[in-house]
């Protein structure tokens, strides 16, 4: 099978789209701006879901589900929130179709809704209207809910996984008795995301707080994880929001505290989406196709027999049966591909394109020598290994591949993180190198907006662990107490 797709050097955007389509991850749908996530792509998302769901439950959260439709009046209750999402909302005005005079169907004008419904862009409003019925006393707190759902944010310019009108995600929504509890929760969930990104996705991230300009609509503070893609652009991979009492006040959610006084509840929300699949592709993949970290790969090991006769295939199959069973006992997913409709060379290319971490080839001569040939996807290196202790060898190899993929991404980020002390340096890095730029900013929204207008670069994150260092803003020359991270971004 020919891997006739564009290289990263030639056209990074086309390379990305080629991998998504040729690795069978997703495709455009008949509905403009929406995508079909194909089984292989959805299997990656399911592995992400499973890992995150366990992490959420391990930190005390439970899953629930809330309506897809939100009354328009709910969005009007929190001014910053509605302003932030107003241009992205899909609106339902009628509830019925009828036969058209000339055939087909039409909207029944008699079936107009009394109040328009908004297709969920995010669920803060419907959830806080619900929480009002759940909370009376401090004994009802905290509420630690998460939901796995789809959302719609109307987009004109879309890109598979990275930006689509409808996408899948999880959104956590928690309610707390005190400001301190809510702040701890928001930071805790950001750390869960960072842990997942680095230890499952093998994708190093910066953690910190967003500038007011980049803050979630309706939040007091937004924390985020930011990753660097191979083209030097940043990608916001997850956010956690400290909502203060804004939504509790908007929906009149009060509770009787331990001092027997009424107070408004404190809130957080946090989420990641199928955009993470796009991040996975752009962080690790190469000009041969997809590269997947073993912890998220739908298929971790593929075994391909090399044979000429049915007797040879049967001998290989007998040898492989016990190996497959031993790998499965170690929770390693394995496939023995003995499909005789496809040649072994086609299979090698197919599994390389799909990013399967370990490929094993075995033929009659390998049987005689009690060995196999192993190819690892991350480095494309091959080696032989004995059948004796092979399952343990593969288990160790998968761990090594996971770590190597992370190390490679971390090295790339370190090599593409630079300081800029002047406007000229800043622009030169953006235009000729890309990556993260550590630069001083005077702290004003006006300066941030002007930098974005001039360069399309934004403040990606104000790092938690950034050192305090006095300096002068790269644009205005005004005093600055620390550097922040700028980049052009997806």
C-alpha positions in Angstrom: 0.0 0.0 0.0 1.5 3.3 -1.0 1.7 6.1 1.6 1.2 8.8 -0.9 0.7 11.7 1.5 2.4 15.1 1.8 5.4 15.5 4.2 5.5 17.9 7.1 8.1 20.0 5.4 6.1 20.3 2.2 2.7 21.3 3.7 2.1 20.6 7.4 -1.6 21.3 7.2 -2.1 18.9 4.2 0.2 16.3 6.0 -2.2 16.4 9.0 -5.3 16.0 6.9 -3.7 13.2 4.9 -2.9 11.3 8.1 -6.4 11.7 9.5 -7.9 10.4 6.3 -5.4 7.7 5.2 -5.0 6.3 8.7 -8.8 5.9 8.8 -9.4 8.2 11.8 -12.2 10.5 10.5 -13.8 12.0 7.4 -15.9 15.0 6.6 -19.7 14.4 6.8 -22.7 15.4 4.7 -23.3 18.1 7.4 -21.0 21.0 6.8 -18.5 21.5 9.6 -19.2 18.1 11.2 -17.1 15.0 11.0 -17.6 11.2 11.1 -15.2 9.6 13.5 -14.3 6.3 12.0 -13.9 3.1 14.2 -10.1 3.4 14.4 -10.2 7.1 15.4 -13.1 6.4 17.8 -11.1 3.6 19.4 -8.3 6.1 20.2 -11.0 8.4 21.8 -12.4 5.4 23.8 -9.0 4.7 25.2 -8.7 8.4 26.2 -12.1 8.3 27.7 -11.4 5.1 29.7 -8.2 6.5 31.2 -9.7 9.9 32.0 -12.9 8.4 33.4 -10.9 6.3 35.9 -8.8 9.4 36.9 -12.0 11.4 37.5 -13.5 8.6 39.6 -10.3 8.1 41.5 -10.5 11.7 42.5 -14.1 11.3 43.8 -16.2 12.4 40.8 -19.3 10.7 39.4 -20.9 10.8 35.9 -24.3 12.2 35.2 -26.0 13.5 32.1 -27.8 16.8 31.4 -30.1 17.9 28.5 -28.8 18.7 25.1 -31.2 21.7 24.8 -30.9 24.8 26.8 -33.6 27.5 27.1 -32.4 30.8 25.5 -33.3 32.6 28.7 -30.8 30.6 30.7 -27.9 31.9 28.6 -29.1 35.4 29.3 -28.6 35.1 33.0 -24.8 35.3 33.0 -23.8 38.3 30.9 -20.1 37.4 30.3 -21.1 33.8 29.5 -23.7 34.7 26.8 -21.4 37.3 25.3 -18.7 34.7 25.0 -20.9 32.1 23.2 -23.6 34.1 21.4 -21.9 34.0 18.0 -21.4 30.2 18.2 -24.9 29.1 19.2 -27.2 26.9 17.1 -30.8 27.8 17.8 -33.9 25.7 17.5 -37.1 27.7 16.7 -39.6 25.0 15.7 -40.5 21.5 16.8 -42.3 19.9 13.8 -42.1 19.4 10.0 -45.0 18.9 7.6 -45.5 17.8 4.0 -44.7 20.6 1.6 -47.2 21.4 -1.2 -44.7 20.5 -3.9 -43.3 17.4 -2.3 -40.8 16.9 0.4 -41.1 18.5 3.9 -41.1 22.0 5.3 -41.0 23.6 8.7 -44.5 23.8 10.1 -45.0 27.5 10.9 -47.7 26.6 13.4 -45.1 24.7 15.4 -43.0 27.6 16.7 -41.5 27.2 20.1 -42.6 29.6 22.8 -39.0 30.0 23.8 -36.1 29.1 21.5 -33.8 26.3 22.6 -30.0 26.5 22.2 -28.1 23.3 21.3 -25.6 22.8 24.1 -22.4 24.8 23.5 -21.4 24.1 27.1 -23.6 23.1 30.1 -23.0 25.6 32.9 -26.4 27.2 32.7 -28.6 24.1 32.5 -26.5 22.4 35.2 -26.7 25.3 37.6 -30.4 25.6 37.1 -30.5 21.8 38.1 -28.1 22.3 41.1 -30.5 24.8 42.5 -32.9 21.9 43.2 -30.1 19.7 44.7 -28.5 22.1 47.2 -30.1 23.4 50.3 -27.4 22.9 53.0 -23.6 22.6 53.3 -24.4 18.9 53.9 -25.3 18.7 50.2 -21.8 19.8 49.2 -19.6 19.2 47.4 -21.2 18.0 44.2 -18.6 16.5 42.0 -20.2 15.7 38.6 -18.8 15.0 35.2 -20.6 14.3 31.9 -19.5 12.8 28.7 -21.4 14.5 25.9 -21.4 16.2 22.5 -21.5 20.0 22.1 -22.2 22.3 19.2 -20.3 25.5 18.6 -21.0 26.8 15.1 -17.8 27.1 13.1 -17.3 28.3 9.6 -13.7 27.2 9.1 -13.4 23.6 10.4 -10.6 21.1 10.6 -11.0 17.4 11.5 -10.7 16.9 15.3 -9.2 20.3 15.9 -12.2 22.5 15.1 -15.6 21.2 14.2 -19.1 22.5 14.6 -20.0 19.4 16.8 -17.4 17.6 18.9 -17.3 15.1 21.7 -15.9 16.0 25.2 -16.3 15.7 28.9 -17.3 18.6 31.1 -16.9 18.5 34.9 -19.1 20.8 37.0 -18.6 21.0 40.7 -20.2 22.9 43.5 -18.5 23.8 46.8 -19.1 25.4 50.2 -16.0 27.7 50.1 -13.9 29.6 47.7 -10.8 27.6 48.9 -12.4 24.3 48.1 -13.3 25.4 44.6 -9.8 26.7 44.0 -8.3 23.5 45.1 -10.7 21.5 42.9 -9.9 23.6 39.8 -6.2 23.2 40.2 -6.5 19.5 41.1 -8.4 18.8 37.8 -5.8 20.7 35.8 -3.2 18.5 37.3 -5.3 15.4 36.3 -5.2 16.7 32.7 -1.5 17.3 32.9 -0.9 13.8 34.2 -3.0 12.3 31.5 -1.4 14.4 28.7 2.2 13.5 29.8 1.7 9.9 31.0 -0.8 8.6 28.5 -0.5 10.9 25.5 3.3 11.2 26.0 2.7 14.9 25.3 4.6 17.4 27.5 2.5 20.4 28.6 2.9 23.7 30.4 0.5 24.4 33.2 -0.7 27.8 34.4 -3.3 30.4 34.2 -4.8 32.2 31.2 -4.7 36.0 30.8 -8.0 37.8 31.3 -8.3 38.1 27.6 -8.2 34.4 27.1 -10.3 33.4 30.1 -13.4 31.3 29.8 -16.6 33.4 29.5 -18.1 33.7 33.0 -15.0 32.5 34.9 -12.9 34.3 37.5 -9.8 32.4 36.5 -9.0 29.8 33.8 -6.2 27.3 34.2 -4.9 25.5 31.2 -2.4 23.0 29.8 -0.6 24.1 26.6 1.2 21.8 24.3 3.6 22.6 21.4 2.9 20.9 18.0 5.6 20.0 15.5 4.9 23.0 13.3 5.8 25.4 16.2 2.1 26.3 17.0 0.6 25.9 20.4 -2.5 23.9 21.2 -4.7 24.4 24.2 -5.2 20.8 25.3 -7.4 21.3 28.4 -8.9 23.9 30.7 -10.1 24.1 34.3 -12.2 27.1 35.4 -12.7 28.7 38.8 -16.2 30.2 38.3 -16.4 31.9 41.7 -20.0 32.5 42.6 -21.0 33.9 39.2 -23.3 31.1 38.1 -24.7 30.5 41.6 -25.7 34.2 41.7 -27.1 34.0 38.2 -29.3 31.0 39.1 -29.8 31.9 42.7 -28.2 28.8 44.1 -27.8 29.4 47.9 -27.1 27.0 50.8 -27.2 27.2 54.5 -23.7 27.1 55.8 -22.3 25.8 59.0 -22.9 29.1 60.7 -26.6 28.8 59.7 -26.3 31.6 57.2 -27.3 31.7 53.6 -24.5 31.9 51.1 -23.9 31.4 47.4 -22.2 28.2 46.2 -18.7 28.3 44.7 -18.2 26.6 41.4 -15.7 25.0 38.9 -16.0 23.6 35.5 -13.3 21.7 33.4 -13.1 19.9 30.1 -11.1 18.2 27.3 -12.4 17.2 23.9 -11.8 15.1 20.8 -9.3 17.9 19.9 -6.9 15.7 21.9 -6.9 13.2 19.1 -5.6 16.0 16.8 -3.0 16.9 19.4 -1.8 13.3 19.5 -1.4 13.3 15.7 0.5 16.6 15.6 2.7 15.9 18.6 4.2 12.6 17.5 3.4 11.5 13.9 6.0 11.5 11.1 6.2 11.3 7.3 5.5 7.6 7.4 2.1 8.1 9.1 0.6 8.0 12.6 2.7 7.4 15.7 0.7 6.4 18.7 1.9 6.0 22.3 1.3 2.4 23.4 -1.0 3.4 26.3 -3.6 4.8 23.8 -3.0 2.7 20.8 -6.1 0.6 19.9 -3.7 -2.1 18.8 -0.4 -2.4 20.5 1.2 -5.4 18.8 0.5 -6.9 15.3 2.0 -10.2 14.3 2.4 -10.8 10.6 3.2 -14.3 9.3 5.6 -14.7 6.3 4.8 -18.0 4.5 4.3 -19.7 1.2 2.4 -22.8 2.1 -0.6 -23.6 4.3 1.6 -25.9 6.3 4.0 -23.1 7.1 1.2 -20.8 8.1 -0.2 -23.5 10.4 3.2 -24.0 12.1 3.5 -20.2 12.6 -0.1 -20.0 13.9 0.6 -22.8 16.5 3.7 -21.0 17.7 1.9 -17.6 17.9 -1.2 -18.8 19.8 0.6 -19.1 23.1 2.4 -15.8 22.6 -0.9 -14.0 21.9 -2.5 -15.5 25.0 0.5 -14.4 27.2 0.4 -10.9 25.8 -3.3 -10.6 26.4 -2.8 -11.8 30.0 -0.6 -8.7 30.4 -3.4 -6.5 29.0 -1.5 -6.0 25.8 -3.7 -5.8 22.7 -2.5 -8.0 19.9 -3.6 -9.1 16.5 -2.4 -12.0 14.4 -3.0 -10.9 10.8 -3.1 -14.0 8.6 -5.4 -12.5 6.0 -4.2 -14.1 2.8 -6.0 -11.5 0.6 -3.2 -9.0 1.4 0.5 -9.3 0.9 2.9 -9.0 3.9 4.4 -5.8 2.4 1.0 -4.2 2.2 0.4 -5.1 5.8 3.7 -3.6 6.9 2.8 -0.3 5.3 -0.7 -0.4 6.7 0.2 -0.9 10.3 3.1 1.6 10.0 0.6 4.2 8.7 -1.8 3.4 11.5 0.9 3.9 14.2 0.8 0.4 15.7 3.7 0.6 18.3 5.2 -2.9 17.7 5.2 -5.1 14.6 6.4 -8.7 14.7 7.2 -10.7 11.5 7.7 -14.4 11.7 8.5 -16.9 8.9 9.6 -20.6 8.6 13.3 -19.7 9.1 12.4 -17.7 12.3 10.6 -20.8 13.6 13.8 -22.9 13.0 15.9 -20.3 14.9 13.2 -19.8 17.6 13.2 -16.1 17.0 11.1 -13.2 15.5 11.8 -9.9 13.8 10.5 -6.9 15.7 10.0 -3.4 14.3 9.2 -0.5 16.6 7.1 2.3 15.2 8.6 5.2 17.0 12.1 4.8 15.7 11.4 2.5 12.7 14.3 0.3 14.0 14.2 -3.5 13.7 15.8 -6.2 15.8 15.5 -9.9 16.4 14.4 -11.5 19.6 14.1 -15.0 21.0 10.8 -16.6 21.5 11.9 -17.4 25.0 10.7 -14.6 27.3 9.3 -12.8 24.3 6.1 -11.5 26.0 8.2 -9.9 28.8 10.5 -8.4 26.1 7.5 -6.8 24.3 6.1 -5.5 27.6 9.4 -3.8 28.4 9.6 -2.5 24.8 6.2 -0.9 24.9 7.2 0.9 28.1 10.4 2.1 26.4 8.4 3.3 23.3 6.0 5.2 25.5 8.9 7.0 27.3 10.8 7.6 24.1 7.9 9.3 22.4 7.5 11.6 25.4 11.2 12.3 25.5 11.3 13.2 21.8 8.4 15.6 22.2 9.9 17.2 25.3 13.2 17.7 23.5 11.4 19.4 20.6 9.6 21.7 23.0 12.8 22.6 24.9 14.6 23.3 21.6 11.7 25.5 20.5 11.2 27.6 23.6 13.0 30.9 23.4 13.3 34.2 25.2 12.6 37.5 23.5 13.6 40.8 25.1 12.7 43.2 22.2 9.9 43.5 19.7 12.3 42.8 16.9 13.4 39.5 18.5 9.8 38.6 19.2 8.6 39.0 15.6 11.7 37.3 14.2 11.1 34.2 16.3 7.4 34.1 15.4 8.1 34.5 11.6 11.2 32.3 11.3 11.3 29.8 14.1 7.9 29.5 15.8 7.5 27.7 19.1 6.9 29.1 22.6 8.3 32.6 23.3 9.0 33.7 26.9 8.5 37.5 26.9 7.6 40.3 29.2 4.1 41.9 29.0 2.8 44.9 30.8 -0.3 43.1 32.1 -2.9 45.1 30.2 -5.6 43.7 27.9 -5.0 46.5 25.5 -1.4 45.5 25.0 -2.3 41.8 24.6 -4.9 42.6 22.0 -2.5 44.9 20.1 0.2 42.1 20.0 -2.4 39.7 18.7 -3.6 42.2 16.1 0.0 42.8 14.9 1.3 39.2 15.0 -1.6 36.7 15.5 0.3 35.6 18.6 -1.5 35.3 22.0 -0.6 34.7 25.6 -0.9 30.9 25.8 -0.3 30.6 29.5 1.2 32.4 32.5 3.1 29.4 34.0 2.6 28.4 37.6 6.3 27.6 37.9 7.6 30.6 36.0 10.3 32.5 37.8 9.7 36.1 38.9 11.9 38.3 36.7 11.5 42.1 36.3 11.8 43.4 32.9 10.1 45.6 30.2 7.1 44.8 28.0 8.3 43.9 24.5 5.7 46.2 23.0 5.2 49.2 25.3 8.4 49.1 27.4 6.4 49.4 30.6 7.4 47.5 33.7 6.7 43.7 33.9 7.2 41.4 36.9 7.6 38.2 35.0 7.7 36.6 31.5 4.6 34.9 30.0 4.4 32.4 27.2 3.4 33.6 23.8 2.8 31.6 20.6 0.7 31.4 17.5 -1.9 28.7 18.1 -4.6 26.5 16.8 
